[in-house]
Amino acid sequence: MNQGKYNFTFLFFYVTIITLLFSCQKQKNNYYESIAFNDIKLSSSPKPGSWRYNHDEHFQTFEDFQKLKKIKPQPGKKIIYLQPIGTFDELQKKEIILTKEYLKTYYQLETKILLALPNTIFPENVRRISKEGNEQILAEYVLDSILIKRKPKDAVVLMGITEKDLFPRPEWNYVFGLASYEKGVGVTSMYRFASGHLSDSNFNESFLRLIKISSHEIGHMFGISHCLNANCVMNGTNTLTETDYHLARACSLCQRKLNSSIHYDPKKRLRELKNFFEKQHLNTELSLSQQDLNLVQ
């Protein structure tokens, strides 16, 4: 009888100790340590033709990021601006408005859309016809001669969005986007995200590509290098196939970097992203944000 009582008492204290240890372990995990369980690690052998296969890049640690001189929101200079350039139909206008809402949620910063500039702003010497037969604009001209000169004083970054295809230099076929990280300006083209024609049937596919590239380029402006930690919106990309494979979700490390420069409530941001993905029927991104919420609630 006494032996049974002893065994029961021992078992009770054993379970109590294990529970306390587990509880303490849970308390030790901060937000970023918690969501790191949902990071999808990159393959150690990148596929031929992929960005990582063609580029030998340095892994940017959190300590590396902290040492950088980089753009940060400051009092009186903390608004993200979008500058549409071109002639946009109603679906394209809708895509830009939703991109504004997404970036506002993703970066937890006020985001505004400036009045659209016409395509006549591009002189003939920065235009060309591609091998595919569509007109292209020199991306560097957009940065240096349009955006830098028009960046509002209260802007932390300015992102141009054009419906025209872009090329970075004569020997390149095209580029999805380009940015001057020191100046805090960038441009992305929505042309290739919808194969030159945005419709109801390809809207979500095109929109997801646009928010990935836009948030990626702005992430660079805030000092975040190409991610080598996990499948992440900050991964480098060579093709639309690679863009589609990469997630809109920033990995735990990139989120930690971002939050150290832009001080926001990460749980609030996550809840708002979940609500956005749900409203736009972006089911993969919705599922991922819900999985993150499950770990931090």
C-alpha positions in Angstrom: 0.0 0.0 0.0 2.8 2.4 1.0 4.7 1.4 -2.1 1.7 2.2 -4.4 1.3 5.6 -2.6 5.1 6.2 -3.2 4.8 5.4 -6.9 1.8 7.6 -7.3 3.5 10.5 -5.6 6.6 10.0 -7.7 4.6 9.9 -10.9 2.7 13.1 -9.9 5.9 15.0 -9.3 7.5 13.6 -12.5 4.5 14.8 -14.6 4.5 18.2 -12.8 8.2 18.7 -13.5 7.9 17.7 -17.2 4.9 20.1 -17.6 6.8 22.9 -16.0 9.8 22.3 -18.2 7.6 22.2 -21.3 5.9 25.4 -20.2 9.3 27.1 -19.6 10.5 26.0 -23.0 7.4 27.4 -24.6 7.9 30.7 -22.9 11.5 30.9 -24.1 10.4 30.8 -27.7 9.8 34.3 -29.0 7.6 35.0 -32.1 10.4 34.4 -34.6 11.6 31.2 -32.9 8.0 29.9 -32.9 7.3 30.6 -36.5 10.7 29.2 -37.5 9.1 25.7 -37.2 7.1 26.6 -40.4 10.1 27.7 -42.4 10.6 25.5 -45.4 14.3 24.9 -45.8 15.9 25.3 -49.2 17.4 22.4 -51.1 21.2 22.0 -50.6 21.4 21.4 -54.4 19.7 24.2 -56.4 18.4 23.3 -59.8 20.3 24.4 -62.9 19.0 27.6 -64.2 17.7 28.8 -60.8 18.9 32.0 -59.2 20.9 30.2 -56.5 22.5 27.9 -59.1 23.8 30.9 -61.1 24.7 33.2 -58.2 27.1 32.5 -55.3 25.7 34.8 -52.6 26.7 35.5 -49.0 24.3 34.4 -46.3 23.1 37.6 -44.5 22.9 36.9 -40.8 20.8 39.0 -38.5 24.1 40.5 -37.2 25.2 41.3 -40.7 21.9 43.1 -41.3 22.2 45.1 -38.0 25.6 46.5 -39.1 24.3 47.8 -42.4 23.6 51.4 -43.1 20.1 51.2 -44.6 16.9 53.0 -45.2 14.5 53.1 -42.2 11.2 54.8 -41.5 11.7 58.1 -39.7 9.4 60.7 -38.2 8.0 62.6 -41.2 9.5 60.1 -43.7 7.7 56.8 -43.3 5.1 56.5 -46.1 5.4 53.9 -49.0 4.3 55.5 -52.2 3.2 53.7 -55.4 3.7 55.5 -58.7 1.6 54.1 -61.6 3.1 54.8 -65.0 1.1 54.1 -68.2 -2.5 53.5 -69.3 -4.3 51.1 -67.1 -7.6 49.3 -67.6 -10.0 48.7 -64.7 -8.5 45.3 -63.8 -5.0 46.7 -63.7 -6.2 49.6 -61.5 -7.8 47.1 -59.2 -4.5 45.2 -59.0 -2.6 48.4 -58.0 -5.2 49.3 -55.3 -5.0 45.8 -53.9 -1.2 45.9 -54.0 -1.3 49.1 -52.0 -3.5 47.4 -49.4 -1.1 44.4 -49.3 2.0 46.5 -48.8 0.3 48.5 -46.1 -0.4 45.2 -44.3 2.9 43.5 -45.1 5.1 46.5 -43.9 2.6 47.9 -41.4 3.3 51.4 -42.9 0.9 53.9 -44.5 0.9 53.3 -48.2 -0.4 55.7 -50.9 -0.9 55.7 -54.6 0.2 58.8 -56.6 -1.6 60.0 -59.7 -0.6 58.0 -62.8 2.0 59.3 -65.2 1.4 58.8 -69.0 3.6 56.7 -71.2 4.5 59.8 -73.1 7.0 60.5 -70.2 9.3 57.9 -71.9 11.4 59.4 -74.7 12.0 57.3 -77.8 15.6 56.6 -76.9 14.6 54.5 -73.9 12.0 52.5 -75.8 12.6 49.4 -77.9 10.6 46.5 -79.4 11.5 43.1 -77.9 12.1 39.9 -79.8 8.5 39.0 -78.9 7.2 42.1 -80.6 6.1 44.1 -77.5 7.3 47.6 -76.5 9.8 47.7 -73.6 11.1 50.6 -71.5 14.7 51.0 -70.1 14.2 50.3 -66.3 17.2 52.5 -65.3 15.6 55.5 -66.9 12.5 55.0 -64.8 14.6 55.0 -61.7 17.0 57.8 -62.5 15.0 60.2 -64.6 11.4 59.7 -63.2 11.2 58.2 -59.8 14.2 59.7 -58.0 13.1 63.2 -59.1 9.5 62.7 -58.0 10.0 60.9 -54.6 7.8 62.7 -52.1 9.6 64.3 -49.1 7.6 62.1 -46.6 8.3 58.9 -48.5 10.5 56.2 -47.1 10.4 54.4 -50.4 8.8 55.0 -53.8 7.8 52.0 -56.0 6.9 52.6 -59.7 4.4 50.2 -61.3 4.2 50.1 -65.1 2.1 48.2 -67.6 4.9 48.3 -70.1 7.6 45.6 -70.1 11.0 46.5 -68.8 14.6 45.8 -69.8 17.7 46.6 -67.7 20.3 46.8 -70.5 20.5 46.1 -74.2 21.8 42.5 -73.9 19.0 41.4 -71.5 15.6 40.3 -72.7 13.6 41.7 -69.8 13.5 42.2 -66.1 10.6 41.9 -63.6 11.7 44.9 -61.5 14.7 47.0 -60.6 15.5 49.2 -57.6 18.1 51.7 -56.3 18.4 50.6 -52.7 20.4 53.6 -51.5 17.9 56.0 -53.1 14.8 54.1 -51.9 13.1 53.9 -55.3 12.2 50.9 -57.4 10.0 49.9 -60.4 8.2 46.7 -61.3 6.3 45.8 -64.4 3.0 43.9 -64.3 3.3 43.0 -68.0 4.7 39.5 -67.8 2.8 38.6 -64.7 -0.3 38.2 -66.9 1.5 37.3 -70.2 0.7 40.8 -71.5 -3.1 40.6 -70.9 -4.7 40.7 -67.5 -8.1 39.0 -67.3 -10.5 37.7 -64.6 -9.2 34.2 -65.2 -5.5 35.1 -64.5 -6.0 37.9 -62.1 -5.1 36.1 -58.9 -2.0 34.6 -60.4 -0.8 38.0 -61.7 -1.7 39.7 -58.5 0.2 37.2 -56.4 3.3 37.7 -58.6 3.0 41.5 -58.3 2.8 41.5 -54.5 5.7 39.1 -54.3 8.0 41.2 -56.6 6.9 44.5 -55.0 7.4 43.4 -51.4 10.7 41.7 -52.4 12.1 44.9 -54.0 11.0 47.1 -51.1 12.6 44.5 -48.7 15.9 45.1 -50.5 15.4 48.8 -50.0 15.1 48.2 -46.3 18.5 46.3 -46.4 17.4 42.7 -46.6 19.6 40.6 -48.9 18.4 37.6 -51.0 17.3 35.0 -48.5 19.3 31.8 -48.2 17.6 30.6 -45.1 14.3 29.1 -46.4 11.6 29.3 -49.0 10.9 33.0 -48.7 9.6 36.1 -50.6 13.2 37.4 -50.4 14.7 34.5 -52.5 16.3 35.5 -55.7 14.4 34.6 -58.9 15.3 34.2 -62.5 11.9 33.1 -64.0 8.2 33.3 -63.3 8.3 29.6 -62.5 10.8 30.3 -59.8 8.7 33.3 -58.6 5.6 31.1 -58.4 7.5 28.5 -56.4 8.7 31.0 -53.8 6.2 32.0 -51.1 4.8 35.5 -50.4 5.7 34.7 -46.8 8.9 36.1 -45.4 10.8 33.5 -43.4 11.4 33.9 -39.7 14.8 35.4 -40.2 13.7 38.0 -42.7 10.7 38.9 -40.6 13.1 39.4 -37.6 15.3 41.7 -39.7 12.3 43.7 -40.9 10.8 44.1 -37.5 14.1 45.4 -36.1 13.9 48.4 -38.6 10.1 48.8 -38.6 8.8 48.4 -35.1 5.3 46.8 -35.4 3.3 44.1 -33.5 4.2 40.9 -35.4 1.0 39.1 -34.2 -1.2 42.0 -35.4 0.6 41.9 -38.8 0.1 38.2 -39.1 -3.6 38.4 -38.3 -4.1 41.2 -40.9 -2.2 39.2 -43.5 -4.4 36.2 -42.9 -7.5 38.3 -43.3 -6.1 39.8 -46.5 -5.3 36.4 -48.0 -8.7 35.0 -47.0 -10.5 38.0 -48.6 -8.6 37.6 -51.8 -8.9 33.8 -52.0 -5.1 33.3 -52.0 -5.4 29.9 -50.4 -1.8 28.8 -50.1 -0.8 32.0 -48.4 -3.9 31.8 -46.2 -2.9 28.3 -45.1 0.6 29.4 -44.3 -0.4 32.4 -42.2 -2.9 30.2 -40.3 -0.1 27.7 -39.5 2.0 30.6 -38.2 -0.9 31.9 -36.1 -1.4 28.4 -34.6 2.2 28.5 -33.3 2.0 32.0 -31.7 -1.6 32.3 -30.3 
